[in-house]
Amino acid sequence: MNKRFFNMIPSPDVACILLYGEVGDKWDGVTDADIVRELRDYESLYGKIDVRINSIGGSVYAGIAIFNALRESKADITIYVDGVAASIASVIAMCGKPVYMSQYARLMIHNVQGGCWGNKEELKQTMEHIEQLEETLADIYSSKTGTDREEIKKTYFDGKDHWLTAKEAKDMGFVDGIYDVEEAERQDVESPDNVYKLFMNRMNNNPLNNDKQMFEELKKRPLFANCADSASALAVIGTLENKAGKHDTLKAENDTLRQKLKGFEDAAADARKKEIDTMLENAVKEERIRPADKDTYRALLEKDFENASKILEGLPRKKMISDGLDKNDPENKGTWEKEQENIRERRYGKK
């Protein structure tokens, strides 16, 4: 039975992948094959992809496959924990991309769980297998938080379920922010100012084990992907630092220009309004339009001034008595008056 995968939500600018459900469950959850295939398709269409998690966990190996696909992706990926990221779902969230939690969400970490049936050698192999997986997961949590791997195992792999609030997860370095509390402070990886701040925060508060690991962590980010060595990475950081220093000045200049532009636009709009008022008053005075038609012609002029003004000027005006007067006669005498005057001159003589 074929099942269409509905965990992908496209949009004009940003694609969204929903990791809602049990990881590895091909019927009601999310499978690694579907996620990886759709992720590869979206990478060719979108520069930015949001991954939203609400999962109680599931298959460790399916989760690791999704983790690796997200970690190696060249797309600009941001992780959001909307409800719960438990067990292997919490590992997926540690894929090296910026991750944010809702203030109401939870992160849960615990030991790898599994079982088998067989003789003592088979049971022993299963135990060794689980311990190896826990070493791997401890490395992942350690890389994200900067906490020592043994400390991670001691704290979280003790046979208990450890439920973390968004604030606790942020304080411990598992997530980068709380998206519905710190919206205004959310770090945008495309902003030079915020990339620089994020890097410095990670470097000061969550030191990596060595320089090589730090460099490899940096290369996972789009801005550092083409850096060949730590020197080139430091050059990029220096550029970001300069841009960050200029950010406030550029923002102030931009605000000033916007205010000036608005002033020019308001002045132009006011001048055009007065021009339209004058045109309509003249049109009514010359009886080219009725007073009741002013609003209709005003709307036309506001929408397309050039063409509407030509139409308005082309309307015939009412013929006035003064139009019949000879404009060259300073006394404005009509033809009939002049003829009567000629008759009087012939009869009585010229005065």
C-alpha positions, 0 to 999 in steps of 0.5 A, a space after each residue: 500500500 502506497 502512502 503519500 507523504 504530507 509532511 512538506 509544506 511549500 511556500 513562495 519563499 520558505 519551505 517547511 518540513 514537519 517532523 510530527 510523529 514517531 521517527 521511523 514509523 512509516 504509517 503515522 510518523 516520519 520516516 528517514 527515507 521520506 524526509 531525506 528525499 524531500 529535503 534533497 528536492 527542496 534544496 534545489 528550489 528553496 534557499 531557506 527551509 524551516 524544520 518543525 519538530 513535535 515527536 516523542 522519538 522513535 528509531 535511533 538509526 532513522 533519527 541519525 539518518 535525518 540528523 546527518 541529512 540536515 547537518 550536511 544540507 547546504 540550505 539555510 535550515 532553522 529548527 523549531 521545537 513546537 511541542 516536544 523533542 524527546 529521545 532521538 527527536 532531541 538528537 535530530 534538533 542538535 544537527 548543528 543548525 540554529 534551533 529554537 523552542 516554544 516557551 511551552 515546549 519540552 526537550 527530553 533526553 534519556 538512555 538508548 532503549 532496546 531489547 532482544 531475545 536470545 542466549 547470553 551472548 546475544 544479550 551481551 552483544 545487545 548491551 554493547 550495541 546500546 552502549 556504543 550508541 550512547 557514546 555516539 549520542 553523547 558526542 552529539 549533545 557534547 558538540 552542541 552544548 560544549 559540555 564534556 561527553 562524560 558529563 553528558 553521560 553521567 547527567 542524562 544517561 542514568 536510567 531516568 527521563 530528563 524533561 527540560 523546559 525551554 529556558 533550561 534547554 537554552 541555559 544549558 546550550 541545547 537550543 539557541 533561543 525561545 522563539 515565542 518569547 525572544 522574537 525581537 532578539 531572534 538571531 538571523 543567520 543572514 544578518 552579519 551582526 547576528 552571525 558575529 554575535 552568535 559566533 562570539 557567544 558560542 566561542 565564549 560560553 561553549 568552547 569546543 574541544 580544539 581548534 580543528 573542531 571549532 573550524 569544522 563547526 564553523 564550516 557547517 554555516 553557509 558563510 564559512 562553507 568555502 573557507 579553506 583554513 582557520 585563517 580564511 575563517 578569521 578573515 570572514 569573522 573580521 569582515 562580519 565584525 566590521 559590518 556589525 560595527 557599522 550596523 547602527 550607523 547605517 540603520 540611523 542613516 536609513 531611518 533619516 532618508 526614509 523620513 526625508 522621502 516621506 516628507 517629499 512624498 507628502 509634499 508632492 501628494 499635497 500639491 497634486 491634491 490642490 491641482 486636482 481641486 483647482 481643475 475640478 472647480 474650473 470645470 464646474 465653473 465652466 459647466 464642463 461637469 456638474 457639481 455632483 460629478 466632482 467626486 467621480 472625476 476626482 477619483 479618476 484624476 487620483 488614479 490616472 492623472 495624466 489621462 483623466 486630465 486630458 479627458 476633463 480638458 476635452 469636455 465641451 464647456 457651455 457657450 457663454 454670451 461673452 463668447 459671441 462678442 468681438 474680442 478685438 472691440 474694446 467696447 465689446 459691441 455685437 454685430 447687431 449693435 454695430 449695424 444699428 449704429 451705421 443706420 443712425 449715422 446715415 440718417 442723422 449724420 455721424 456724431 
